[in-house]
């Protein structure tokens, strides 16, 4: 099929406007020639193609966890896990992205739900992925034959093209969020997918407290000498909540003692890193955890690239651009590119284990940094 076999999508209109050529019959004839040859002159498009600052196709939006859990539980009763659906994963669809299952133009976020005793069958894909657990326990993800426990507060990265399955070893359902770079790979036509085994082996259906990856890589500052070469993502498959929680607590404690460590007063933050390289855990996704002390409001920050946040604990008010929401445990929201974001903590001991507003964040910063397109601005 050639371009002339389909309807011509190029339609040009001569407009009498500043910085545009004079509208004449000759100009109209030129534009018809451009249309026939599928050409678009830059002078008619520069305001859209090269704006003075990013204009994201995504918009700020909030999803309430209580609504997501209710719908996921209903899906658990109605929708089987297996070939075809493959996963009981329900994606967040940003309202300005045409109904596509994309949270932002580059990021996918979904709630996944596994019923008691269920297995999610094995597969692999080039999309880089992670799981983050805001509540519950009892599911093991099996990555390359290594069973990895999933518990509240744990972060589990998984680089692309690794075989993985899940199994629920308990009598309770469990939900978590998945994050992937599906929209980025979809837009760039780079994605591959492959089915694996329908069932995992008995040897993989075990429930160890620590995965083999944690036993090898999970000691702070220690790299196994046997490790050679670099992989696409972190070889550590689980980052335990106990370590994340302690790191955030210590930052705030050091601040109270008069030492540095926080990103701003009352705002502690950590980044999950690859223990083999010190870089991001995944090539296309950055993940962080933020703790905002009660009564603290963070300075507005805007960045190129988009982010998805989940409230892990506590309550407060978040502002994205000109939109503000009150948020509570589990709620998810989107920060589009170059939209200012700030958070005010209203958390206390009654609604937060830490007494603070705890936020898990993932974003596409590694892509922008690799292309030298990263830019940020903080209002003080």
C-alpha positions in Angstrom: 0.0 0.0 0.0 1.3 3.5 -0.9 0.5 6.9 0.5 -1.8 7.5 -2.5 -3.9 4.4 -1.7 -5.3 6.0 1.5 -7.1 9.3 2.2 -4.7 12.2 2.2 -4.3 13.4 5.9 -2.5 16.6 5.0 -4.9 19.6 4.9 -3.3 23.1 4.8 -5.1 26.4 5.2 -3.6 29.7 4.3 -4.2 32.1 7.2 -3.8 35.8 7.3 -1.8 36.2 10.5 1.4 37.8 11.8 4.5 35.9 10.7 2.5 34.1 8.0 2.9 34.6 4.2 0.4 36.8 2.4 -2.7 34.9 1.3 -2.7 34.8 -2.5 -3.9 32.4 -5.2 -0.3 31.5 -5.7 0.1 30.5 -2.0 -3.1 28.5 -2.2 -1.8 26.7 -5.2 1.5 26.0 -3.4 -0.3 24.5 -0.5 -2.3 22.2 -2.7 1.0 21.0 -4.2 2.3 20.4 -0.6 -0.9 18.3 0.1 -0.5 16.2 -3.0 3.1 15.3 -2.0 2.3 14.9 1.7 4.4 17.8 2.8 3.9 20.2 5.7 5.7 23.5 5.9 7.2 24.3 9.3 5.9 27.9 9.3 2.3 26.6 9.7 3.2 24.3 12.6 6.0 25.8 14.6 3.8 27.0 17.4 2.6 23.5 18.0 5.8 21.6 17.3 8.1 23.9 19.1 6.3 25.6 22.0 8.1 27.8 24.5 7.6 25.1 27.2 6.3 21.5 27.3 2.6 21.1 26.6 1.8 17.6 27.9 -1.0 15.6 26.3 -1.7 14.2 29.8 -3.6 16.1 32.5 -3.5 15.9 36.3 -5.8 13.3 37.6 -6.5 11.4 40.8 -7.7 7.8 41.3 -9.2 6.9 44.7 -7.8 3.6 46.1 -11.0 2.6 47.7 -12.7 2.7 44.3 -9.9 0.8 42.6 -10.0 -2.0 45.3 -13.7 -2.4 45.1 -13.7 -2.7 41.3 -10.6 -5.0 41.4 -12.4 -7.3 43.9 -15.5 -7.5 41.6 -13.2 -8.4 38.7 -11.7 -11.1 40.9 -15.1 -12.7 41.0 -15.9 -12.4 37.3 -12.6 -12.5 35.4 -10.3 -15.5 35.3 -6.5 -15.2 35.4 -5.0 -17.1 32.5 -4.2 -17.1 28.8 -6.1 -14.3 27.0 -6.4 -11.9 29.8 -3.1 -13.2 31.1 -3.2 -10.8 34.2 -6.0 -9.4 36.2 -4.5 -5.9 35.8 -6.6 -2.9 35.5 -4.8 0.2 34.0 -5.2 3.8 34.9 -6.4 5.8 31.8 -5.5 9.4 31.8 -8.7 11.3 30.6 -6.9 13.3 27.9 -5.1 10.4 26.2 -8.0 9.2 24.1 -9.1 6.2 26.2 -5.8 4.5 25.9 -4.7 2.5 29.1 -1.9 5.0 29.7 -1.4 7.0 32.9 1.0 9.4 31.0 2.4 9.4 27.5 5.3 7.2 28.7 4.0 5.4 31.8 1.6 2.6 32.6 0.1 2.1 36.0 -2.4 -0.6 37.0 -3.9 -2.3 40.0 -3.3 -6.1 39.8 -5.5 -8.5 41.8 -4.9 -12.1 42.6 -7.4 -14.4 44.3 -6.5 -17.0 47.0 -4.6 -19.9 45.6 -4.4 -18.4 42.1 -1.5 -18.4 39.8 -0.8 -15.7 37.1 0.9 -17.7 34.3 4.4 -17.1 33.1 5.4 -14.7 30.4 8.0 -12.1 29.5 8.1 -8.8 27.6 10.6 -6.1 26.7 8.7 -3.6 28.8 10.5 -2.8 32.0 8.3 -3.2 35.0 7.9 -3.1 38.8 5.5 -4.0 41.6 4.8 -1.8 44.6 2.7 -3.1 47.5 0.6 -0.6 49.5 -1.2 -3.2 51.5 -1.4 -7.0 52.1 1.0 -9.9 51.8 1.0 -13.5 50.7 1.8 -13.4 47.0 5.2 -14.4 45.6 6.4 -13.3 42.2 8.6 -15.8 40.5 11.3 -14.1 38.3 13.6 -16.4 36.4 12.7 -19.2 38.8 13.4 -17.1 41.9 10.4 -16.8 44.2 10.3 -13.3 45.7 7.9 -12.4 48.6 5.7 -9.3 48.3 4.7 -7.5 51.5 3.4 -4.0 52.4 5.9 -1.3 51.5 8.1 -3.6 49.3 9.3 -2.4 45.9 10.1 -5.1 43.3 11.7 -4.1 40.0 12.0 -6.3 37.0 13.9 -5.5 33.9 12.4 -6.4 30.5 12.6 -9.8 28.9 12.7 -11.8 32.2 10.3 -14.7 32.7 7.9 -14.1 35.5 4.8 -15.5 37.1 2.9 -14.9 40.4 1.2 -17.2 42.9 -1.0 -16.5 45.9 -0.1 -18.9 48.7 -2.7 -17.6 51.1 -6.5 -17.7 51.7 -6.8 -13.9 51.1 -6.9 -11.9 47.9 -4.1 -9.4 47.3 -3.7 -6.3 45.3 -0.7 -4.2 44.3 0.3 -1.6 41.6 2.2 -2.4 38.5 4.3 0.2 36.8 5.7 -0.3 33.2 7.0 1.7 30.3 4.4 0.3 27.9 3.3 3.7 26.4 7.0 4.6 25.7 7.7 1.3 24.0 4.4 1.4 22.2 5.0 4.8 20.8 8.5 3.8 19.7 7.4 0.5 18.2 9.9 -1.5 20.2 7.8 -4.0 22.2 8.1 -7.8 22.2 6.0 -10.3 24.2 6.3 -14.1 24.7 4.1 -16.6 26.5 5.9 -19.0 29.0 4.8 -22.1 30.9 1.2 -22.4 31.9 2.3 -23.6 35.4 5.3 -23.0 37.5 7.2 -26.0 39.1 6.8 -27.2 42.6 10.3 -26.0 43.3 9.2 -22.5 42.4 6.0 -22.7 44.4 7.8 -22.2 47.7 7.5 -19.3 50.1 10.9 -18.2 51.3 11.3 -15.1 53.5 14.1 -13.9 51.2 14.6 -14.5 47.5 17.9 -15.7 46.1 18.5 -12.2 44.6 18.1 -10.7 48.1 20.5 -13.2 49.6 23.1 -12.3 47.0 22.6 -8.6 46.5 20.7 -7.3 49.5 23.6 -6.3 51.8 24.2 -2.6 51.9 27.3 -1.5 50.1 28.4 -5.1 49.3 28.7 -6.4 45.8 29.3 -10.1 45.2 32.7 -10.6 43.5 31.2 -13.4 41.4 29.0 -10.8 39.6 30.3 -10.0 36.2 28.9 -7.8 33.5 25.9 -5.5 33.6 22.3 -6.4 33.2 19.4 -4.3 31.9 18.2 -3.5 35.4 18.8 -4.1 39.1 19.8 -7.7 40.0 18.1 -7.1 43.4 14.5 -8.1 42.9 13.0 -6.8 46.2 13.7 -3.6 48.2 12.2 -4.3 51.7 10.1 -1.7 53.5 12.0 -2.0 56.7 15.1 -0.5 55.0 13.2 2.2 53.2 11.3 3.2 56.4 14.5 3.4 58.5 16.3 5.5 55.9 13.6 8.0 55.8 13.3 8.1 59.6 17.0 8.7 59.9 17.0 11.6 57.5 14.4 13.4 59.5 16.2 12.5 62.8 19.5 13.9 61.4 17.7 17.1 60.4 16.3 17.5 63.9 19.8 17.1 65.2 21.1 19.9 63.1 22.7 17.9 60.3 21.9 17.6 56.6 20.2 14.8 54.8 16.7 16.0 53.7 15.9 17.5 50.4 14.2 20.4 52.2 13.1 21.0 55.8 10.7 18.3 56.8 11.0 16.4 53.5 13.0 13.2 53.4 13.4 11.2 50.2 15.3 8.2 48.9 15.8 6.8 45.4 15.9 3.1 44.7 19.1 2.2 43.0 20.8 -0.6 41.2 23.5 -2.1 43.6 25.6 -3.1 40.7 25.9 0.4 39.1 24.5 2.9 41.5 22.1 4.1 38.8 18.4 3.8 38.4 16.9 0.3 39.0 15.4 0.3 35.5 16.6 1.9 32.2 13.4 3.9 31.6 11.8 4.3 35.0 13.0 6.1 38.2 11.5 5.2 41.5 11.6 7.1 44.8 10.0 7.3 48.2 9.1 10.6 49.9 8.2 11.3 53.5 6.7 14.7 54.4 6.5 15.5 58.1 3.2 16.7 59.5 2.5 20.4 58.8 5.2 20.7 56.2 4.4 21.9 52.6 7.0 21.0 50.0 8.2 23.7 47.6 6.6 23.5 44.1 8.8 21.7 41.6 8.3 21.2 37.9 10.2 18.8 35.7 10.3 17.6 32.1 8.8 14.2 32.0 5.9 12.8 33.8 5.3 11.1 37.2 2.8 8.8 38.9 2.5 9.0 42.7 0.8 6.6 45.2 0.0 7.6 48.7 1.5 4.9 50.9 0.4 6.3 54.2 -1.0 9.3 55.9 -3.1 12.1 54.5 -2.6 15.6 53.1 -3.2 17.9 50.1 -1.4 17.6 46.8 -1.4 20.3 44.1 -0.6 19.6 40.5 -0.7 22.7 38.3 -3.9 24.5 39.3 -5.6 21.4 40.7 -5.6 20.3 44.3 -6.9 17.2 46.0 -7.0 15.8 49.5 -5.4 12.4 49.5 -5.3 9.3 51.7 -3.7 5.8 51.7 -3.6 4.2 48.3 -4.7 7.1 46.2 -2.8 7.5 42.9 -2.3 10.7 40.9 -0.5 11.9 37.8 1.9 14.8 37.4 2.3 15.7 33.7 5.4 17.2 32.2 6.3 20.7 33.4 3.3 20.9 35.7 4.3 22.2 39.2 3.8 19.8 42.0 3.7 20.3 45.8 2.4 18.4 48.8 1.2 19.4 52.3 1.2 16.8 55.0 -1.8 16.6 57.3 -0.9 13.1 58.6 -0.8 12.1 62.2 -0.4 9.0 64.3 -4.1 8.2 63.7 -3.7 7.7 59.9 0.0 7.0 59.4 2.4 4.5 60.9 5.2 7.1 60.4 3.1 10.1 61.5 3.9 11.7 58.1 2.6 11.7 54.5 4.4 8.9 52.7 4.5 9.0 48.9 5.8 6.4 46.4 6.8 8.0 43.1 7.8 6.6 39.7 8.7 8.7 36.6 10.4 8.6 33.2 13.5 10.7 34.2 16.1 8.1 33.0 14.8 8.6 29.4 15.0 12.4 29.6 18.5 12.3 31.2 19.8 9.9 28.6 18.7 12.3 25.9 19.8 15.4 27.7 16.3 16.7 27.8 16.0 16.8 31.6 15.1 20.2 33.2 13.7 21.1 36.5 12.7 24.2 38.4 12.0 24.6 42.1 10.1 27.6 43.6 11.5 28.7 46.9 
